[in-house]
Amino acid sequence: MASSSTAASSSAAAAAYPRTPFSLRRRPGLLAFLFVFLCFISFQVVIHVPFARSAVSQWLFSGHQGEHQRPKNCPGCANSQDVGSADKKIAYTDQYGRIKLFKVTAREFASSSIWENPWLPRDSQPIARTQEAAEDLLLANGSEATNLSSAETLATKSADPIKLKRQVFRRRRKEQRVQELLQVDKKVELEMRNAAINSSRNFDNKVRGSYNVWRQEFRFTNTDSTLRLMKDQIIMAKLYATIALSQKEPDMYALLMKCIKQSQTAIGDALIDSELDSSALERAKAMGHVLSSARDALYSSSEVSRKLRAMLQSTELDIDAVKKQNSFLVQHAAKTVPMPLHCLHMQLTTDYYFRDGVTKEHFHDAALKEEENKAKLEDRSLYHYAIFSDNVLAASVVVRSTVTNANEPEKHVFHIVTDRLNFAAMKMWFIAHPPQLATVHVENIDNFKWLNSSYCSVLRQLESARLKEYYFKAHDPSSLSDGNENLKYRNPKYLSMLNHLRFYMPEIHPKLDKILFLDDDIVVQKDLTPLWDIDLKGMVNGAVETCKESFHRFDTYLNFSHPKISENFDPRACGWAFGMNMFDLKEWRKRNITGIYHYWQDLNEDRKLWKLGTLPPGLITFYNLTYPLNRTWHVLGLGYDPAVDIVEIDNAAVVHYNGNYKPWLDLAISKYNLYWSKYVDLDSSHVQHCYASKQ
């Protein structure tokens, strides 16, 4: 009975539960495991496989509305509920197989998660339209579409067509580069390979190996923040010290002065933080504490502002005094003769008057050469230069640089005029160091008998008592107390007639038609003979203009408040430079240029039209008679401007050290020295003797 009943119950159960291949009815635990596994697989499919999640998401992310239940507030189901704000429950199993639930929103999914409205028809889904657009874009872009995996590309890029387009562009560029490399010639490829190998061999990684931006010692090595902080602290400490002294707080005053002294000692001559003393930070902290205490005890806004104003005014006065002193010292240094240069003049003068055997031989050869070259001095077919100088070394550099760069040095003739004091030294130099093939003729200005005060306006003015008082009286406006404007006019060159000889070219060279004037502070770097071929178009003076925007125009040099100046000249007219000037002496005589110069020089006897110098009367005398030369012929500024373009200097035919920083002075701008010093005759025994003592 028992067995029959058991069999009956078994048959009933078999009828109620159809037999399955896995006999799940006998394994309820296995059935639960399969359910959890299917849930986990569905979750993975929804997250990672965009094309497989459309059906599963309807089941898994249905929330509590049911599998196929429509939302009640979805009229027509044209727009589904706000996916971005919907809370979804996600089931997953942890590492121990336990089922877990958590809530997320649609916005927490990445861009790869695509939501689908289950109640819209399949062909009207937005995702489908996006995929179709992506496919059309790929097909429109050509063959690249076949190189992309359609499933991968449409799944990952459909949400961002711009990224898809960028990817296609990159593929095109890559293929284009591949084609270029395939078409490269083998010889070019070999050259590229050898260049890369040489570059790798010459690469030095020692510096890189020792440098690391993350290492503390390489951080902010050139900053000055701490230095500026300490200087500001010193200023405030001085301020509070004066207040403490006025309010009879001796202890606070003594403490502030002590901190000031310590901070100044820690700063020393430092320009950046790394140069500060090791105790600087501690001093800054201590000063900060003292200043805080001083502020609590002494601060008053009105008192502090009054003291700061007084300190500012005192500092401005100190700055003005320093500027005046600096200007005076620069002008003083510019007009002094360096000891080696003075030594050179003395040695040459001694050799000229006390001739030994070697010197007599030089004089004999020079006398013969001078007799041979006498005809060249007035030969109009040759290239003639005029140099007025009392500096032997400077004149020698001008001559030597010109001859060195000349194509035909035998056709160049140099007419050098100097004063009586330096005539022997100048003559002796060119006797002992004659330039190769070129002709040099040295003259003494005192031999020009026509140059006297009755003919020359400047000479008459230089001999006047008023001008001597202007130069030599300490109480005169040119003194230091008047400011630094008039200091430069106390330079001896303004009292030297050599500086004004440039206005008497036809009188000095009556047989010549053209002559090139050169200052003694220039260096020639190219052949200058093409200057004689330039057509000046009826002008008298060929010069390089110096005006740049509003600089170096006539109103810079002339007093346009005077009616004589304002009525005859344009204040915006462009200035030009003395230093390298081509003079047409035929036109000079025809237009009586020297007479024009005398007329304006007589009008300026009281110095109301312009200050002293030769450029202002030159601008007036050659007004509308100057032909502008190309700027590459003459580059100026090496005697005062440290920012002259090096490319312009290298391309210039003539470079000019106009200004106070002459190349033979210690004031010279060091980076320009080589252009001048390479033409100094270092083989000369006189130069070696005088400049050896300087070393």
C-alpha positions as CSV (number, residue, x, y, z in Angstrom):
1,M,0.0,0.0,0.0
2,A,2.7,2.3,0.9
3,S,4.5,1.7,-2.4
4,S,1.4,2.0,-4.4
5,S,0.5,5.2,-2.8
6,T,4.0,6.5,-3.4
7,A,3.8,5.6,-7.0
8,A,0.4,7.2,-7.3
9,S,1.7,10.4,-5.9
10,S,4.7,10.3,-8.2
11,S,2.6,9.9,-11.2
12,A,0.4,12.8,-10.1
13,A,3.4,15.0,-9.6
14,A,4.7,14.0,-13.1
15,A,1.4,15.0,-14.6
16,A,1.4,18.3,-12.7
17,Y,5.0,19.1,-13.6
18,P,6.1,18.1,-17.1
19,R,9.5,16.4,-17.3
20,T,12.4,18.7,-18.3
21,P,15.8,17.7,-19.6
22,F,17.5,19.1,-16.5
23,S,14.9,17.7,-14.0
24,L,14.6,21.1,-12.3
25,R,11.8,19.9,-10.2
26,R,14.2,17.8,-8.3
27,R,16.7,20.6,-7.9
28,P,15.1,23.7,-6.5
29,G,18.6,25.2,-5.5
30,L,19.7,24.9,-9.1
31,L,16.6,26.7,-10.3
32,A,17.3,29.7,-8.0
33,F,21.0,29.8,-9.2
34,L,19.8,29.9,-12.8
35,F,17.5,32.7,-12.0
36,V,20.2,34.8,-10.4
37,F,22.6,34.0,-13.3
38,L,20.1,35.1,-15.9
39,C,19.6,38.4,-14.0
40,F,23.4,39.0,-13.9
41,I,23.8,38.2,-17.6
42,S,20.9,40.6,-18.4
43,F,22.6,43.3,-16.4
44,Q,25.9,42.8,-18.2
45,V,24.2,42.8,-21.6
46,V,22.4,46.1,-20.9
47,I,25.6,47.9,-19.7
48,H,28.1,46.7,-22.3
49,V,26.2,45.7,-25.4
50,P,24.1,48.6,-26.7
51,F,22.4,46.6,-29.5
52,A,21.3,43.8,-27.1
53,R,19.8,45.9,-24.3
54,S,16.7,47.2,-26.0
55,A,14.6,44.2,-25.0
56,V,16.3,43.4,-21.7
57,S,16.1,47.0,-20.4
58,Q,12.3,46.8,-20.7
59,W,12.3,43.9,-18.3
60,L,15.1,44.9,-15.9
61,F,14.6,48.6,-15.7
62,S,10.8,48.6,-15.6
63,G,10.8,49.8,-12.0
64,H,7.4,49.1,-10.3
65,Q,5.2,49.7,-13.3
66,G,5.1,46.2,-14.6
67,E,6.7,44.6,-17.7
68,H,4.4,46.0,-20.3
69,Q,2.4,48.5,-18.4
70,R,2.2,52.0,-19.9
71,P,2.6,55.1,-17.7
72,K,-0.7,56.6,-16.9
73,N,0.5,60.2,-17.5
74,C,1.9,59.3,-21.0
75,P,-0.7,60.6,-23.5
76,G,-0.1,59.1,-26.8
77,C,3.3,57.9,-25.5
78,A,5.0,60.4,-27.7
79,N,7.2,61.4,-24.9
80,S,8.2,59.0,-22.2
81,Q,9.0,59.9,-18.6
82,D,12.0,62.0,-17.9
83,V,14.8,59.5,-18.1
84,G,17.3,61.8,-16.5
85,S,15.3,62.0,-13.2
86,A,14.1,58.4,-13.1
87,D,15.2,56.1,-10.3
88,K,16.2,52.6,-11.4
89,K,16.8,49.6,-9.3
90,I,19.7,47.4,-10.4
91,A,20.3,43.9,-9.1
92,Y,23.7,42.3,-9.1
93,T,25.6,39.6,-7.2
94,D,28.7,40.3,-5.1
95,Q,31.8,38.1,-4.9
96,Y,30.1,35.8,-2.5
97,G,27.0,35.2,-4.8
98,R,24.7,37.3,-2.7
99,I,22.1,39.4,-4.6
100,K,22.4,43.1,-4.1
101,L,20.1,46.0,-5.1
102,F,21.0,49.7,-5.5
103,K,19.4,52.8,-7.2
104,V,20.8,54.8,-10.0
105,T,19.6,57.5,-12.4
106,A,20.0,57.6,-16.1
107,R,22.5,60.5,-15.9
108,E,24.9,58.2,-14.0
109,F,25.3,56.0,-17.0
110,A,28.1,56.7,-19.5
111,S,27.5,58.0,-23.0
112,S,27.5,54.4,-24.1
113,S,24.2,53.7,-22.2
114,I,21.4,54.4,-24.7
115,W,17.8,54.5,-23.4
116,E,15.0,53.4,-25.5
117,N,11.3,54.0,-25.4
118,P,9.7,50.6,-25.4
119,W,6.3,51.9,-26.4
120,L,7.5,53.5,-29.7
121,P,7.7,51.4,-32.9
122,R,11.1,50.0,-33.6
123,D,11.7,52.0,-36.8
124,S,10.8,55.3,-35.1
125,Q,13.4,55.0,-32.3
126,P,15.7,58.1,-32.0
127,I,18.7,55.7,-31.6
128,A,17.8,54.2,-35.0
129,R,17.8,57.6,-36.7
130,T,21.2,58.4,-35.1
131,Q,22.6,55.2,-36.3
132,E,21.4,55.8,-39.8
133,A,22.9,59.3,-39.8
134,A,26.2,57.9,-38.6
135,E,26.1,55.3,-41.4
136,D,25.4,58.0,-44.0
137,L,28.2,60.1,-42.6
138,L,30.6,57.2,-42.9
139,L,29.5,56.4,-46.4
140,A,29.8,60.1,-47.4
141,N,33.3,60.2,-46.2
142,G,34.5,57.6,-48.6
143,S,36.3,54.3,-48.3
144,E,37.1,54.9,-44.7
145,A,33.7,53.5,-43.7
146,T,34.7,50.1,-44.8
147,N,37.7,50.1,-42.5
148,L,35.6,50.7,-39.4
149,S,33.8,48.1,-37.6
150,S,30.2,49.2,-38.1
151,A,29.0,47.6,-34.9
152,E,31.7,49.2,-32.8
153,T,31.7,52.5,-34.5
154,L,27.9,53.0,-34.5
155,A,27.7,51.9,-31.0
156,T,30.3,54.2,-29.6
157,K,30.2,57.2,-31.9
158,S,26.5,57.5,-32.7
159,A,26.0,59.9,-29.8
160,D,28.8,62.3,-31.0
161,P,29.1,62.8,-34.7
162,I,31.9,65.3,-34.2
163,K,34.1,62.7,-32.7
164,L,33.3,60.4,-35.6
165,K,34.3,63.0,-38.1
166,R,37.5,63.7,-36.2
167,Q,38.3,60.0,-36.3
168,V,37.8,59.8,-40.1
169,F,40.0,62.9,-40.5
170,R,42.8,61.3,-38.5
171,R,42.6,58.1,-40.6
172,R,42.8,60.2,-43.8
173,R,45.8,62.1,-42.5
174,K,47.5,58.8,-41.4
175,E,46.9,57.2,-44.8
176,Q,48.2,60.4,-46.6
177,R,51.4,60.3,-44.5
178,V,51.9,56.6,-45.2
179,Q,51.6,57.3,-49.0
180,E,54.2,60.1,-48.6
181,L,56.6,57.9,-46.8
182,L,56.1,55.1,-49.5
183,Q,57.0,57.6,-52.2
184,V,60.1,58.9,-50.5
185,D,63.3,58.2,-52.5
186,K,65.7,55.7,-51.0
187,K,68.4,58.3,-51.0
188,V,66.3,60.8,-49.1
189,E,65.3,58.0,-46.7
190,L,69.0,57.2,-46.1
191,E,69.8,60.8,-45.4
192,M,66.9,61.1,-42.9
193,R,68.1,58.0,-41.2
194,N,71.7,59.2,-41.0
195,A,70.6,62.6,-39.7
196,A,68.6,60.9,-37.0
197,I,71.5,58.7,-36.0
198,N,73.9,61.6,-35.8
199,S,71.4,63.6,-33.8
200,S,71.1,60.8,-31.3
201,R,74.8,60.4,-31.0
202,N,75.4,64.1,-30.4
203,F,72.6,64.3,-27.8
204,D,73.9,65.2,-24.4
205,N,71.6,64.1,-21.6
206,K,73.9,65.0,-18.7
207,V,72.1,68.3,-17.9
208,R,68.7,66.6,-18.2
209,G,69.8,63.8,-15.9
210,S,70.8,66.3,-13.2
211,Y,67.7,68.5,-13.5
212,N,64.3,67.7,-12.3
213,V,61.5,70.2,-11.9
214,W,60.1,68.4,-8.9
215,R,63.3,68.7,-6.9
216,Q,63.1,71.4,-4.4
217,E,66.5,73.0,-5.2
218,F,65.3,73.7,-8.8
219,R,62.1,75.5,-7.8
220,F,61.8,79.3,-8.3
221,T,65.6,79.8,-8.2
222,N,65.3,83.3,-9.8
223,T,62.5,84.7,-7.8
224,D,62.9,87.8,-5.7
225,S,59.6,87.7,-3.7
226,T,61.4,87.3,-0.3
227,L,63.9,90.1,-1.2
228,R,61.1,92.5,-2.1
229,L,59.2,91.6,1.1
230,M,62.2,92.4,3.2
231,K,62.8,95.7,1.4
232,D,59.1,96.6,2.0
233,Q,59.5,95.7,5.7
234,I,62.5,98.0,5.9
235,I,60.5,100.9,4.5
236,M,57.7,100.3,7.0
237,A,60.2,99.9,9.9
238,K,61.8,103.3,9.0
239,L,58.3,104.8,9.0
240,Y,57.3,103.5,12.4
241,A,60.8,104.3,13.7
242,T,60.3,108.0,12.9
243,I,56.8,107.9,14.5
244,A,58.2,106.2,17.6
245,L,60.9,108.8,17.9
246,S,58.4,111.6,17.6
247,Q,56.1,110.0,20.2
248,K,59.0,109.4,22.6
249,E,59.0,105.6,22.4
250,P,62.8,104.9,22.8
251,D,62.4,101.1,23.3
252,M,60.3,100.7,20.2
253,Y,62.6,102.9,18.2
254,A,65.7,101.0,19.3
255,L,64.0,97.6,18.4
256,L,63.0,98.8,15.0
257,M,66.4,100.2,14.1
258,K,68.0,96.9,15.3
259,C,65.7,94.9,13.0
260,I,66.4,97.3,10.1
261,K,70.2,96.8,10.5
262,Q,69.8,93.1,10.7
263,S,67.6,92.9,7.6
264,Q,70.0,95.2,5.6
265,T,72.9,92.9,6.6
266,A,70.9,89.8,5.5
267,I,70.1,91.5,2.1
268,G,73.6,92.8,1.3
269,D,74.0,93.1,-2.4
270,A,71.5,90.4,-3.3
271,L,69.4,90.8,-6.4
272,I,67.4,87.5,-6.2
273,D,66.3,85.3,-3.3
274,S,69.0,82.7,-3.9
275,E,71.6,85.4,-3.2
276,L,70.2,86.2,0.2
277,D,71.9,85.3,3.4
278,S,70.8,82.0,5.0
279,S,69.3,84.0,8.0
280,A,67.1,86.1,5.7
281,L,63.9,84.2,6.4
282,E,64.4,84.3,10.1
283,R,65.1,88.1,9.9
284,A,62.0,88.6,7.8
285,K,59.9,86.7,10.4
286,A,61.4,88.6,13.3
287,M,60.8,91.9,11.5
288,G,57.2,90.9,10.9
289,H,56.6,90.4,14.6
290,V,58.2,93.7,15.4
291,L,56.1,95.5,12.8
292,S,53.0,94.0,14.1
293,S,53.7,95.2,17.6
294,A,54.6,98.7,16.2
295,R,51.4,98.9,14.3
296,D,49.3,98.1,17.4
297,A,51.2,100.7,19.4
298,L,51.8,103.5,16.9
299,Y,49.5,103.2,13.9
300,S,47.6,106.4,12.9
301,S,46.4,106.7,9.4
302,S,47.0,110.5,9.1
303,E,50.4,110.2,10.7
304,V,51.4,107.3,8.5
305,S,50.3,109.0,5.3
306,R,52.1,112.2,6.2
307,K,55.3,110.3,6.9
308,L,55.1,108.3,3.7
309,R,54.6,111.5,1.7
310,A,57.7,113.0,3.3
311,M,59.7,109.8,2.6
312,L,58.5,109.9,-1.1
313,Q,59.6,113.5,-1.6
314,S,62.9,112.9,0.0
315,T,63.5,109.8,-2.2
316,E,62.7,111.9,-5.3
317,L,65.2,114.5,-4.3
318,D,67.8,111.9,-3.8
319,I,67.1,110.4,-7.2
320,D,67.4,113.8,-8.9
321,A,70.7,114.4,-7.2
322,V,72.0,111.0,-8.3
323,K,70.9,111.6,-11.9
324,K,72.8,114.9,-12.0
325,Q,75.9,113.3,-10.5
326,N,75.7,110.4,-13.0
327,S,75.3,112.8,-15.9
328,F,78.3,114.9,-14.7
329,L,80.5,111.9,-14.2
330,V,79.6,110.4,-17.7
331,Q,80.3,113.7,-19.4
332,H,83.5,114.0,-17.4
333,A,84.6,110.5,-18.4
334,A,83.7,111.1,-22.0
335,K,85.9,114.2,-22.4
336,T,88.9,112.8,-20.6
337,V,91.8,111.1,-22.4
338,P,92.5,107.5,-21.2
339,M,96.0,106.9,-19.9
340,P,97.0,104.4,-22.7
341,L,95.8,106.8,-25.4
342,H,97.7,109.7,-23.8
343,C,100.8,107.4,-23.6
344,L,100.4,106.6,-27.3
345,H,100.4,110.3,-28.3
346,M,103.4,111.0,-26.1
347,Q,105.4,108.1,-27.5
348,L,104.7,109.1,-31.1
349,T,105.4,112.8,-30.4
350,T,108.8,111.8,-28.8
351,D,109.7,109.6,-31.8
352,Y,108.8,112.4,-34.2
353,Y,111.1,115.0,-32.7
354,F,113.9,112.7,-31.4
355,R,114.6,110.4,-34.4
356,D,116.8,107.4,-34.1
357,G,118.2,105.4,-36.9
358,V,115.0,103.4,-37.6
359,T,112.8,106.5,-37.4
360,K,115.0,108.4,-39.8
361,E,114.6,105.5,-42.3
362,H,110.9,105.7,-41.9
363,F,111.0,109.5,-42.6
364,H,113.1,109.0,-45.7
365,D,110.7,106.4,-47.1
366,A,107.7,108.6,-46.2
367,A,109.2,111.6,-47.9
368,L,109.8,109.7,-51.1
369,K,106.2,108.2,-51.1
370,E,104.7,111.6,-50.4
371,E,106.5,113.1,-53.4
372,E,105.2,110.3,-55.6
373,N,101.6,110.6,-54.3
374,K,101.5,114.4,-54.5
375,A,99.6,114.3,-57.7
376,K,96.9,112.0,-56.2
377,L,95.9,114.6,-53.7
378,E,94.1,116.6,-56.4
379,D,93.2,113.8,-58.8
380,R,89.4,113.9,-59.3
381,S,89.3,110.3,-60.6
382,L,90.3,108.9,-57.2
383,Y,88.2,108.4,-54.1
384,H,88.9,111.1,-51.6
385,Y,88.1,111.1,-47.8
386,A,88.1,113.9,-45.3
387,I,88.8,113.1,-41.6
388,F,89.1,115.8,-38.9
389,S,90.5,114.4,-35.7
390,D,92.9,114.8,-32.8
391,N,92.7,111.1,-31.8
392,V,95.5,109.1,-33.4
393,L,94.2,105.7,-32.6
394,A,90.6,106.5,-33.8
395,A,91.9,108.0,-37.1
396,S,94.1,104.9,-37.7
397,V,91.0,102.6,-37.2
398,V,89.0,104.6,-39.8
399,V,91.8,104.5,-42.4
400,R,92.7,100.9,-41.8
401,S,89.0,99.6,-41.8
402,T,88.4,101.5,-45.1
403,V,91.5,100.2,-46.8
404,T,90.9,96.7,-45.6
405,N,87.4,96.5,-47.1
406,A,88.3,98.4,-50.3
407,N,88.4,96.6,-53.6
408,E,91.0,99.0,-55.1
409,P,92.9,100.5,-52.1
410,E,95.5,102.2,-54.3
411,K,92.7,104.6,-55.5
412,H,91.8,105.8,-52.1
413,V,93.2,109.1,-50.7
414,F,92.7,110.2,-47.1
415,H,93.0,113.9,-46.1
416,I,93.5,114.1,-42.3
417,V,93.4,117.5,-40.6
418,T,94.4,117.7,-36.9
419,D,95.5,120.5,-34.5
420,R,98.9,121.7,-33.6
421,L,99.1,119.7,-30.4
422,N,98.5,116.4,-32.1
423,F,100.0,117.0,-35.5
424,A,103.4,115.3,-34.6
425,A,101.8,112.2,-33.2
426,M,99.3,111.9,-36.1
427,K,102.1,112.4,-38.7
428,M,104.4,109.9,-36.9
429,W,101.8,107.2,-36.8
430,F,101.2,107.2,-40.5
431,I,104.9,107.4,-41.2
432,A,105.6,104.3,-39.1
433,H,102.4,102.5,-40.1
434,P,101.6,103.5,-43.7
435,P,98.4,101.8,-45.1
436,Q,99.0,99.4,-47.9
437,L,98.8,101.1,-51.3
438,A,96.4,103.9,-50.1
439,T,97.6,107.5,-49.7
440,V,97.4,109.5,-46.4
441,H,98.0,113.2,-46.2
442,V,98.1,114.8,-42.7
443,E,97.7,118.6,-42.3
444,N,97.8,121.1,-39.5
445,I,94.8,123.3,-39.1
446,D,97.1,126.2,-38.1
447,N,98.4,126.2,-41.7
448,F,95.0,127.3,-43.0
449,K,95.8,131.0,-43.2
450,W,92.3,131.8,-44.5
451,L,90.7,130.4,-41.4
452,N,90.6,133.5,-39.1
453,S,88.1,135.3,-36.9
454,S,87.4,137.9,-39.6
455,Y,86.1,135.2,-42.0
456,C,84.9,132.4,-39.7
457,S,81.9,133.3,-37.5
458,V,82.5,130.4,-35.1
459,L,86.1,131.2,-34.5
460,R,85.1,134.8,-33.7
461,Q,82.5,133.6,-31.3
462,L,84.8,131.1,-29.6
463,E,87.2,134.0,-28.9
464,S,84.5,136.1,-27.3
465,A,84.4,136.8,-23.6
466,R,80.7,135.8,-23.4
467,L,81.4,132.3,-24.7
468,K,84.4,131.8,-22.4
469,E,82.2,132.8,-19.5
470,Y,79.5,130.4,-20.6
471,Y,82.0,127.6,-20.6
472,F,84.3,128.3,-17.7
473,K,82.3,130.2,-15.0
474,A,81.0,127.9,-12.3
475,H,77.9,130.0,-11.7
476,D,77.0,130.0,-15.3
477,P,73.8,128.0,-16.4
478,S,76.1,125.3,-17.8
479,S,77.2,124.4,-14.3
480,L,76.1,121.3,-12.5
481,S,73.6,123.3,-10.4
482,D,71.6,124.1,-13.6
483,G,70.8,120.5,-14.2
484,N,72.3,118.0,-16.7
485,E,70.9,119.5,-19.9
486,N,73.8,121.8,-20.7
487,L,76.6,119.6,-19.3
488,K,77.4,118.0,-22.6
489,Y,78.1,121.3,-24.2
490,R,81.1,121.7,-21.9
491,N,82.9,119.0,-23.8
492,P,86.1,120.4,-25.4
493,K,85.0,119.3,-28.9
494,Y,82.5,122.1,-29.0
495,L,85.4,124.5,-28.5
496,S,87.5,122.8,-31.1
497,M,87.6,124.3,-34.6
498,L,88.2,120.8,-35.9
499,N,84.5,120.1,-35.3
500,H,83.4,123.0,-37.6
501,L,85.8,122.4,-40.5
502,R,83.2,120.3,-42.2
503,F,81.5,123.5,-43.3
504,Y,84.6,124.6,-45.2
505,M,85.1,121.7,-47.6
506,P,85.6,123.8,-50.8
507,E,88.2,126.0,-49.1
508,I,90.2,123.0,-47.9
509,H,89.9,121.0,-51.1
510,P,89.5,123.6,-53.9
511,K,90.4,121.2,-56.7
512,L,88.0,118.3,-55.9
513,D,84.5,117.8,-57.1
514,K,83.3,115.1,-54.6
515,I,84.6,114.0,-51.1
516,L,83.3,111.6,-48.5
517,F,83.4,113.0,-44.9
518,L,84.0,110.5,-42.1
519,D,83.9,111.0,-38.4
520,D,86.8,109.5,-36.3
521,D,84.4,107.4,-34.3
522,I,83.2,105.2,-37.2
523,V,84.3,101.8,-38.5
524,V,84.0,100.9,-42.2
525,Q,82.9,97.3,-42.9
526,K,82.3,97.4,-46.7
527,D,83.7,98.9,-49.9
528,L,82.5,102.5,-50.0
529,T,83.3,103.3,-53.7
530,P,79.7,102.8,-54.9
531,L,78.8,106.0,-53.0
532,W,80.6,108.0,-55.7
533,D,78.3,106.5,-58.3
534,I,75.1,107.7,-56.5
535,D,73.3,110.5,-58.3
536,L,72.5,113.1,-55.6
537,K,70.0,114.7,-58.0
538,G,71.3,118.2,-57.6
539,M,71.6,118.0,-53.8
540,V,74.8,119.0,-51.9
541,N,74.8,116.5,-49.0
542,G,74.1,112.7,-49.2
543,A,73.3,111.3,-45.7
544,V,71.3,108.7,-43.9
545,E,68.1,110.0,-42.3
546,T,67.7,109.3,-38.6
547,C,64.0,110.2,-37.9
548,K,61.9,107.4,-36.6
549,E,58.3,108.3,-35.9
550,S,58.5,111.4,-33.7
551,F,62.2,111.1,-32.9
552,H,65.2,113.1,-34.4
553,R,63.1,115.7,-36.3
554,F,63.9,119.3,-36.6
555,D,62.0,120.3,-33.4
556,T,64.4,118.1,-31.4
557,Y,67.4,120.3,-32.3
558,L,66.0,123.8,-33.1
559,N,64.1,126.4,-31.0
560,F,60.8,126.7,-32.9
561,S,59.6,129.3,-30.4
562,H,62.0,131.7,-32.1
563,P,60.3,133.4,-35.2
564,K,63.4,133.0,-37.3
565,I,63.2,129.2,-36.9
566,S,59.4,128.8,-37.1
567,E,59.1,130.9,-40.2
568,N,61.8,129.1,-42.3
569,F,61.7,125.5,-41.3
570,D,59.3,122.6,-40.8
571,P,59.4,121.2,-37.3
572,R,58.4,117.8,-38.6
573,A,61.2,117.7,-41.2
574,C,63.4,114.6,-40.9
575,G,66.8,114.9,-39.4
576,W,69.9,113.2,-40.7
577,A,73.3,112.2,-39.3
578,F,76.9,113.6,-39.6
579,G,79.5,110.9,-39.6
580,M,79.4,109.6,-43.2
581,N,78.4,112.3,-45.7
582,M,79.0,112.5,-49.4
583,F,79.5,116.2,-50.4
584,D,79.1,117.4,-54.0
585,L,81.6,120.3,-53.9
586,K,80.5,121.6,-57.3
587,E,76.9,122.2,-56.0
588,W,78.4,123.4,-52.8
589,R,80.2,126.3,-54.5
590,K,77.3,126.9,-56.8
591,R,74.8,127.4,-53.9
592,N,77.3,129.1,-51.6
593,I,76.7,126.7,-48.7
594,T,79.5,128.2,-46.6
595,G,77.8,131.6,-46.9
596,I,74.5,130.2,-45.7
597,Y,76.3,128.6,-42.7
598,H,77.9,132.0,-41.8
599,Y,74.5,133.8,-42.0
600,W,72.8,131.5,-39.5
601,Q,75.8,131.2,-37.3
602,D,75.9,135.0,-36.9
603,L,72.2,135.0,-35.9
604,N,72.9,132.5,-33.2
605,E,75.6,134.4,-31.4
606,D,73.4,134.5,-28.3
607,R,72.5,130.8,-28.6
608,K,68.8,131.5,-28.9
609,L,68.2,129.5,-32.1
610,W,70.0,126.3,-31.0
611,K,72.6,125.1,-28.5
612,L,76.2,124.6,-29.4
613,G,77.2,121.8,-31.7
614,T,77.5,121.1,-35.5
615,L,74.3,119.1,-36.2
616,P,71.8,121.9,-35.7
617,P,73.6,124.4,-38.0
618,G,74.1,121.5,-40.4
619,L,70.3,120.8,-40.5
620,I,69.7,124.4,-41.3
621,T,72.5,124.9,-43.8
622,F,71.6,121.8,-45.8
623,Y,67.8,122.2,-45.5
624,N,66.2,120.8,-48.6
625,L,69.6,120.1,-50.0
626,T,70.1,116.6,-48.5
627,Y,69.7,113.4,-50.5
628,P,68.6,110.5,-48.3
629,L,70.9,107.5,-48.6
630,N,69.9,103.9,-47.9
631,R,70.0,103.1,-44.2
632,T,72.4,100.2,-44.7
633,W,75.1,102.6,-45.5
634,H,75.3,104.1,-42.0
635,V,74.1,102.6,-38.8
636,L,74.2,104.8,-35.7
637,G,73.8,104.4,-31.9
638,L,76.7,102.1,-30.9
639,G,78.0,104.9,-28.6
640,Y,74.8,105.1,-26.5
641,D,72.2,102.5,-27.4
642,P,72.8,98.9,-26.2
643,A,69.7,97.7,-28.1
644,V,71.0,98.3,-31.7
645,D,70.0,95.3,-33.9
646,I,73.1,93.1,-34.4
647,V,71.8,92.1,-37.9
648,E,71.7,95.8,-38.9
649,I,75.2,96.2,-37.6
650,D,76.5,93.2,-39.5
651,N,74.9,94.4,-42.7
652,A,76.0,98.0,-42.4
653,A,78.7,99.6,-44.6
654,V,79.6,102.0,-41.8
655,V,78.9,101.7,-38.0
656,H,79.0,104.8,-35.9
657,Y,79.8,105.1,-32.2
658,N,78.0,108.4,-31.8
659,G,77.4,109.2,-28.1
660,N,79.5,109.2,-24.9
661,Y,80.5,105.5,-24.9
662,K,83.3,105.7,-27.4
663,P,85.0,102.3,-28.2
664,W,88.4,103.5,-26.8
665,L,86.9,104.4,-23.4
666,D,86.2,102.2,-20.5
667,L,82.6,103.3,-20.8
668,A,82.2,101.5,-24.1
669,I,79.3,99.1,-24.6
670,S,81.2,95.8,-24.4
671,K,79.2,93.9,-27.0
672,Y,80.1,96.5,-29.7
673,N,83.9,96.6,-28.9
674,L,84.9,93.8,-31.3
675,Y,83.7,95.8,-34.4
676,W,86.2,98.5,-33.6
677,S,89.1,96.7,-31.8
678,K,89.7,94.2,-34.7
679,Y,91.0,97.1,-36.8
680,V,93.5,98.3,-34.1
681,D,97.1,97.7,-35.2
682,L,98.1,95.4,-32.3
683,D,101.4,94.7,-33.9
684,S,102.5,98.3,-33.4
685,S,105.2,98.6,-30.7
686,H,103.7,101.9,-29.5
687,V,100.3,100.2,-28.9
688,Q,101.9,97.2,-27.2
689,H,104.0,99.4,-24.9
690,C,101.1,101.7,-23.9
691,Y,98.3,99.2,-23.6
692,A,100.5,96.6,-21.9
693,S,100.6,98.7,-18.8
694,K,96.8,98.8,-18.8
695,Q,96.6,95.1,-18.6
